[in-house]
Amino acid sequence: MKLQLIRNATLKLSYAGRTILIDPYFAPRHSLPSYTGKSANPMTDLPRSVDEVLQGVELVIVSHLHTDHFDSVAKQRVPKHLPLICQPGDEATILGEGFADVKPLEGEIVWQGITISRCEGSHGLGPVREKMGSVMGLTLAAPGEPVVYWAGDTVLYPPVVETVERVAPDVIVSHSCGALWDGDLIVMDAAETIELCRSAPEATVVAVHMEALDHATVSRPQLREAADTAGISPSRLLIPADGDVFELPAR
């Protein structure tokens, strides 16, 4: 498998001979409002043109409809004929944008020999969870490929740990910028990412969703420093820059 971080949560995967795009967020730098008053969003440019990002894409996955995961540019530029997988409840909105082949991921979908399974996620805990709305994570599995657990926009809470124990993934993708909403944590921060690494000592964790949005509280250098202090090696916790590509084999 090859995994490329585009920006924020947007990933491009080469998996089982297919190309998958997750959570396309194509807005130009500083074209969207601030969340906190610190900076307009996104705070960084795309590392590749939209055309380059879309080249070869055969399947699109949209975990939820927050604009930093599926924005107006993506709605315009992603080819409408491509199959698109979303969480249940979002399909009507996406169909309304003109996409023709939208499948809600209720439990499990097998697409081109790849098994895609829905996982629970919590975009914060307590009252902020209601403000953020529902989200999903997912796993990918195919013969000869690493088992991937893409946790999505979630904090570390028991269902995430249970998924790690049940699936025994080779690769875990975490959203690790420590974003806050009204002072509440809505994705993993450094401490939770380190705890995630400890919960899966055989897995490679790839920390993304960093340095693109102004409500984040954890930078890449800060996460690296915290991981080093905790004894989590750079080979176990990958912290890609925008545009970086990693080749990740099965165990």
ZAKEDREN-871016 format. One record per residue: residue in three letters; y, x, z of N, C-alpha, C in turn. Coordinates in steps of 0.05 Angstrom, whole numbers. Atoms other than C-alpha are relative to their C-alpha. Layout:
REC residuo    nyy    nxx    nzz   cayy   caxx   cazz    cyy    cxx    czz
REC     Ala      Y      X      Z      Y      X      Z      Y      X      Z
...
This chain:
REC residuo    nyy    nxx    nzz   cayy   caxx   cazz    cyy    cxx    czz
REC     Met    -24     17      0      0      0      0     25     17      0
REC     Lys    -27    -12     -2     71     21    -14     19    -20     11
REC     Leu    -20     17    -12    126     -8     28     28     13     -4
REC     Gln    -28     -9      3    200     -2     10     18    -18     15
REC     Leu    -21     15    -13    255    -23     56     24     -1    -20
REC     Ile    -24      3     17    311    -51     13     25      1     18
REC     Arg    -22      1    -19    361    -71     68     -6    -23     19
REC     Asn      4     20    -20    359   -110    132    -30     -7      3
REC     Ala     28      7     -1    293   -149    131    -14      0    -28
REC     Thr     10      2     27    284   -145     55    -19     23     -6
REC     Leu     21    -19      6    219   -110     37    -11     -5    -27
REC     Lys     15      2     25    185    -95    -29    -26     14      4
REC     Leu     27    -11     -5    110    -85    -23    -15      2    -26
REC     Ser     21     -2     20     60    -59    -72    -26     -2     15
REC     Tyr     23      6    -17     -4    -88    -44    -22    -13    -17
REC     Ala     23     10     15    -72    -98    -76      6     -4    -29
REC     Gly     -8      1     28    -42    -85   -144     21    -20     -7
REC     Arg    -21     20      4     12   -138   -135     26      9     13
REC     Thr    -26     -7    -11     86   -134   -120     12    -25     13
REC     Ile     -9     22    -17    114   -178    -64     28      7     11
REC     Leu    -26     -3    -11    186   -187    -43      3    -19     24
REC     Ile     -3     15    -24    200   -210     28     30     -2      8
REC     Asp    -26      7    -11    265   -243     52     23     14    -16
REC     Pro    -21    -13     16    313   -225     -5     28     -7     10
REC     Tyr    -27      2    -10    384   -213     20     17     19    -18
REC     Phe    -13    -16     21    427   -189    -38     30      0      1
REC     Ala    -29      3     -1    498   -203    -16     14     28     -1
REC     Pro    -14    -26      0    548   -147    -32     11      6     28
REC     Arg    -11     -9    -25    574   -106     25     27    -14      7
REC     His    -24     12    -11    627   -142     68      8    -26    -15
REC     Ser     -7     24     14    622   -206     27     -5    -25     16
REC     Leu      6     23    -17    599   -252     84     14      3     27
REC     Pro    -14     -1    -26    631   -270    151    -13     17     21
REC     Ser     10    -14    -24    624   -230    215    -14    -20     18
REC     Tyr     12     15    -22    579   -255    270     14      4     26
REC     Thr    -11     -8    -26    617   -220    326     29      7     -1
REC     Gly    -28     -9      3    686   -202    299      2     30     -4
REC     Lys      0    -29      3    665   -129    292      3      8    -29
REC     Ser      0     -8     29    654   -127    216    -10    -23    -16
REC     Ala     12     18     19    643   -170    156    -29     10     -6
REC     Asn     28     -6      6    570   -173    135     -6     -3    -30
REC     Pro     15    -22    -12    527   -141    108     18     25      2
REC     Met    -16    -23     -4    554    -75    132     -7     23    -18
REC     Thr      8    -21     18    518    -34     80     -5    -11    -28
REC     Asp      6      7     28    509    -35      4    -31     -1     -4
REC     Leu     28     -2      8    442    -48    -28     -5     28    -11
REC     Pro      6    -27     10    408     19    -43     -8      0    -30
REC     Arg      7      3     28    386     -7   -111     14    -25    -11
REC     Ser    -12     25     12    414    -58   -160    -20    -23      4
REC     Val     17     24     -2    388   -129   -155    -21      0    -22
REC     Asp     20     -1     22    354   -120   -223    -23     19      7
REC     Glu     21    -20     -8    317    -58   -197    -18    -11     22
REC     Val     17     11    -22    295    -94   -134    -19    -21    -11
REC     Leu     16     22     10    269   -153   -174    -21      9    -21
REC     Gln     18    -10     21    233   -110   -225    -29     -1      9
REC     Gly     29      1     -6    158   -126   -224     -8    -20     21
REC     Val      7     18    -22    162   -177   -168    -16    -24    -11
REC     Glu     18     22      8    105   -228   -173     -1    -23     20
REC     Leu      1     20    -21    111   -265   -107     23      5     19
REC     Val    -22     -2    -19    169   -280    -60     -8    -15     25
REC     Ile      5     13    -26    162   -296     14     27     -2     14
REC     Val    -24      6    -16    220   -328     53     -8    -10     27
REC     Ser     10      7    -26    207   -329    127     16    -23     13
REC     His    -17     22    -10    266   -376    144     26      2    -15
REC     Leu    -23      4     18    332   -398    115     26     12     11
REC     His    -25    -13     -8    383   -356    154     10     17    -23
REC     Thr    -11    -13     24    430   -325    104     -5     29     -2
REC     Asp      7    -28      2    411   -254    122    -29      4     -8
REC     His     28     -2     10    340   -270     98     -3    -13    -27
REC     Phe      1     13     26    354   -314     37     28    -10     -5
REC     Asp    -28      6      3    426   -314     15      6    -13    -27
REC     Ser     -8     15     24    465   -348    -41     -5     18    -25
REC     Val      5    -17     23    458   -287    -87    -29      0     -7
REC     Ala     29      1      5    383   -286    -78     -8    -27    -12
REC     Lys      6     26     11    380   -360    -92      6     -2    -30
REC     Gln     -8      0     28    415   -348   -158    -16     20    -17
REC     Arg     11    -22     16    381   -283   -179    -30      1      0
REC     Val     30      0      1    308   -291   -159     -9    -20    -21
REC     Pro     10     18     21    272   -320   -219    -13    -25     11
REC     Lys      9     26    -11    259   -394   -206    -29     -6     -5
REC     His     28      6      6    190   -392   -236    -20     15     18
REC     Leu     18    -16    -16    162   -341   -187    -12    -18     23
REC     Pro     11     14    -24    114   -369   -134     15     10     25
REC     Leu    -15     -6    -24    150   -372    -67    -14    -13     23
REC     Ile     13      9    -25    118   -379      2     22     -2     21
REC     Cys    -20      4    -22    160   -407     60    -14    -12     24
REC     Gln     11     14    -23    150   -436    128      2    -31     -4
REC     Pro     -1     29      3    134   -511    133     27    -11      9
REC     Gly    -26     12     -6    198   -552    133     22     11    -17
REC     Asp    -20    -11     16    237   -506     88     -3     -5    -30
REC     Glu      7      2     28    204   -524     22     19    -19    -15
REC     Ala    -18     18     14    250   -583      6     26     13     -7
REC     Thr    -25    -14      6    312   -541     12     -3     20    -22
REC     Ile      4    -20     20    283   -486    -31     -5    -13    -27
REC     Leu      3     15     25    259   -535    -84     27    -10    -10
REC     Gly    -26     10      8    329   -563    -83     18     21    -13
REC     Glu    -14    -22     13    354   -494   -104    -11      6    -28
REC     Gly     10     -3     27    313   -501   -168    -26     16     -2
REC     Phe     25    -15      1    251   -461   -149    -23    -20     -5
REC     Ala     19     19     11    191   -492   -183    -28      2     14
REC     Asp     27     -4    -10    130   -464   -146      2      9     29
REC     Val     -6     -6    -28    142   -468    -71    -24    -10     17
REC     Lys     23      7    -16     84   -467    -22      6      5     30
REC     Pro     -3     -5    -28     93   -477     53    -26     12     12
REC     Leu     23    -14    -12     48   -431     94     -7    -14     26
REC     Glu      9     15    -24     14   -479    142    -18     17     17
REC     Gly     19    -17    -15    -42   -432    162     -6     25    -16
REC     Glu      9    -22     16    -71   -389    107      1     -7    -30
REC     Ile      0      3     29    -60   -380     32    -13     25    -11
REC     Val     11    -22     14   -102   -336    -13     13      1    -28
REC     Trp    -15     -3     25    -60   -310    -71     -8     26    -13
REC     Gln      8    -24     15    -88   -262   -123    -17     19     17
REC     Gly     18    -16    -16   -141   -238    -74     12     10     26
REC     Ile    -13     -8    -25    -91   -228    -17      1    -24     19
REC     Thr     -1     21    -20    -99   -269     46     25      2     16
REC     Ile    -25      1    -14    -32   -289     75     -2    -21     22
REC     Ser      3     18    -22    -34   -320    144     25     -2     17
REC     Arg    -24      5    -16     22   -351    185     -4      8     29
REC     Cys      1     -7    -28     37   -324    254     25    -12     14
REC     Glu    -22     11    -16     81   -351    310     21     21      4
REC     Gly    -22    -17     -7    149   -322    324     20    -16     16
REC     Ser    -20     13    -16    206   -337    371     26     16     -3
REC     His    -26    -13      6    278   -321    349     17     -1     25
REC     Gly    -12      2    -26    298   -311    421    -16    -18     19
REC     Leu     13     16    -20    276   -345    485     20    -18     15
REC     Gly    -18     18    -15    305   -403    524     17    -16    -20
REC     Pro    -17     17     16    364   -444    497      7     12    -27
REC     Val     -7    -12     25    380   -394    442    -21     -5    -22
REC     Arg     22      5     19    313   -408    410      5    -25    -16
REC     Glu     -7     25     14    336   -478    394     23      4    -20
REC     Lys    -22     -6     18    400   -452    363     -9     15    -25
REC     Met      9    -16     23    363   -403    319    -19    -15    -18
REC     Gly     18     15     16    311   -452    296    -27     14     -4
REC     Ser     27    -11      3    239   -440    275     -1     23    -20
REC     Val      5    -23     17    215   -376    243    -30      4     -2
REC     Met     28     -7      1    149   -347    223     -4     30     -5
REC     Gly     10    -25      9    113   -281    219    -24     -4    -18
REC     Leu     24      3     17     53   -267    175    -17     25      0
REC     Thr     18    -23      5     -6   -222    162     -9      0    -29
REC     Leu     11     -4     27    -31   -194     96    -26     16      3
REC     Ala     25    -14      0   -102   -173     84    -13     -1    -28
REC     Ala     13     -1     25   -140   -151     22    -20     23      1
REC     Pro     19    -22      0   -201   -107      8     13     26     -8
REC     Gly    -10    -27      6   -184    -33     10     29      5      8
REC     Glu    -28     -2     -8   -114    -46     37      3     -1     30
REC     Pro     -5      3    -28    -85    -38    107      6    -29      7
REC     Val     -8     26    -11    -80   -102    148     28      3     10
REC     Val    -28     -1     -7     -6   -115    155      8    -24     17
REC     Tyr    -12     22    -16     28   -156    210     30      3     -2
REC     Trp    -29      1      2    100   -172    191      9    -20     21
REC     Ala     -6     17    -23    127   -199    256     23    -19     -5
REC     Gly    -22     17      6    192   -226    228     21      0     22
REC     Asp    -22      2    -19    253   -248    268    -11    -12     26
REC     Thr     11      8    -25    221   -251    336      5     20     21
REC     Val      1    -18    -23    227   -222    405    -30      6      6
REC     Leu     27     -6    -10    166   -191    438     -7    -20     22
REC     Tyr      8     20    -20    132   -249    474    -30     -4     -4
REC     Pro     29      0      1     59   -267    488    -13     -5    -26
REC     Pro     14      4     25     40   -296    420      1     24    -19
REC     Val     -1    -24     16     63   -231    386    -22     19      9
REC     Val     20    -18    -11     19   -190    432    -28    -11     -6
REC     Glu     26     12      6    -38   -239    422     -7      4    -30
REC     Thr      5     -5     28    -31   -231    346     -9     28     -4
REC     Val      8    -28      2    -35   -156    353    -29      4      9
REC     Glu     27     -3    -11    -98   -161    395    -21    -13    -18
REC     Arg     19     16     17   -131   -213    349     -4     13    -27
REC     Val      0     -9     27   -113   -182    282     -7     30     -2
REC     Ala      3    -29      1   -116   -107    300     12     12    -25
REC     Pro    -12     -9     25    -67    -91    245      2     31     -2
REC     Asp     -5    -28      6    -61    -23    212     29      6      0
REC     Val    -29     -3      3     13    -33    200     14    -24     13
REC     Ile    -16     22    -11     63    -74    240     29      5     -8
REC     Val    -28     -2      7    133    -87    214     16    -16     21
REC     Ser    -16     13    -21    183   -103    270     29     -1     -9
REC     His    -29      2      3    255   -126    269     12      9     26
REC     Ser     -5    -16    -24    285    -78    319     29      7      6
REC     Cys    -28     -7     -3    361    -80    317     12    -10     26
REC     Gly    -11     10    -24    368   -115    384     23    -20     -4
REC     Ala    -22     19      5    412   -170    354      3    -19     23
REC     Leu     -7     19    -21    447   -215    404     14    -25    -12
REC     Trp    -15     24      7    471   -287    397      8    -13     26
REC     Asp    -10     10    -26    515   -313    453    -11     16     23
REC     Gly      9    -17    -21    492   -254    493    -30      1      4
REC     Asp     30      0     -3    417   -269    485    -13     15    -23
REC     Leu     16    -16     19    367   -224    450    -14    -19    -19
REC     Ile     14     18     19    341   -256    386    -20     15    -18
REC     Val     22    -16     12    299   -199    356     -5     23     19
REC     Met      8    -21    -18    266   -139    387     22     21      3
REC     Asp    -18    -23     -5    308    -83    418    -17     25      3
REC     Ala     15    -25     -2    287    -11    431    -23     -2     20
REC     Ala     21      2    -21    249    -27    495    -24    -17    -10
REC     Glu     21     17     10    210    -83    462    -16     13    -22
REC     Thr     14    -14     22    194    -41    401    -18     21     11
REC     Ile     17    -20    -13    167     14    445    -24    -13     13
REC     Glu     22     15    -12    125    -37    483    -19    -10    -22
REC     Leu     17      8     22     99    -63    416    -17     23    -10
REC     Cys     16    -24      7     78      8    397    -23      5     20
REC     Arg     20     -4    -21     41     14    463    -22    -21     -1
REC     Ser     20     21      2      6    -52    451    -19      4    -23
REC     Ala     17     -5     24    -23    -26    385     -2     30     -5
REC     Pro      0    -30      1    -39     48    396    -12     11    -26
REC     Glu     11    -10     25    -77     53    330     16     -7    -25
REC     Ala    -16     10     23    -24     20    286     24     18     -5
REC     Thr    -26    -11      8     35     48    249     21    -23      1
REC     Val    -21     20     -2     98      9    268     23      9    -18
REC     Val    -22     -6     17    154      5    217     23    -18      9
REC     Ala    -23     15    -11    221    -15    248     22     -4    -21
REC     Val    -21      6     20    270    -50    201     20    -19     12
REC     His    -20     19     -9    327   -100    204     21     14     17
REC     Met    -17    -17    -16    374    -45    228     25      8    -16
REC     Glu    -25    -11     10    447    -25    216     12    -15    -24
REC     Ala    -11     16     22    462    -81    167     18    -23      9
REC     Leu    -14     23    -10    492   -135    212     15      6     25
REC     Asp    -17     -8    -22    547   -134    263     -7    -11     27
REC     His      9      9    -27    510   -170    319    -23     17     10
REC     Ala     21    -19     -9    459   -113    323     11     17     23
REC     Thr     -8    -17    -22    460    -70    386    -15     27      0
REC     Val     17    -24      1    408    -16    368      2     13    -27
REC     Ser     -1    -15     25    419     37    314    -27     15     -4
REC     Arg     24    -16      6    365     78    280     -1     25     19
REC     Pro      2    -24    -18    384    142    319     -6     -8     29
REC     Gln      5      8    -28    384    103    385    -29     -8      4
REC     Leu     28      7     -2    315     75    371    -18     25     -1
REC     Arg     15    -25      2    289    144    351      1     15     27
REC     Glu     -3    -14    -26    317    174    415    -16    -13     22
REC     Ala     15     15    -20    287    119    458    -31      5     -4
REC     Ala     29     -4      5    219    128    424     -9     28      7
REC     Asp      7    -27     -7    220    203    432     -2      3     30
REC     Thr      0     -1    -30    236    195    506    -25    -13     11
REC     Ala     24     15     -9    178    146    512    -26     13    -10
REC     Gly     24    -13     10    130    194    477    -13    -13    -24
REC     Ile     10     13     24    123    151    414      8     18    -24
REC     Ser     -5    -20     21    117    200    356     12    -12    -25
REC     Pro    -11     10     26    154    194    289    -22     -9    -19
REC     Ser     22      9     17     86    186    256    -11    -27      7
REC     Arg      9     26    -10     71    124    298     22    -21     -4
REC     Leu    -22     18      4    140     93    293     18     10    -22
REC     Leu    -16     -7     23    172     97    225     26    -16      1
REC     Ile    -26     14      0    246     80    221     14      6    -27
REC     Pro    -10     -7     27    263     78    147     30     -5     -4
REC     Ala    -27      6     10    332     84    117     -2    -20    -23
REC     Asp      0     18     23    352     33     64     -9     15    -25
REC     Gly     10    -12     24    314     49      1    -25     17      3
REC     Asp     23    -17     -5    259     90     34    -26    -14     -8
REC     Val     26      9      8    188     83      8    -21     15     16
REC     Phe     23    -12    -14    125     95     50    -26     -9    -13
REC     Glu     27      7      8     53     97     27    -17     -1     26
REC     Leu     14      5    -26     10     68     83    -29     -7     -6
REC     Pro     28      6      6    -66     72     77    -13    -17     22
REC     Ala     17     13    -20   -118     31    113    -12     21     18
REC     Arg     13    -19    -18   -149     63    174    -28      6    -10
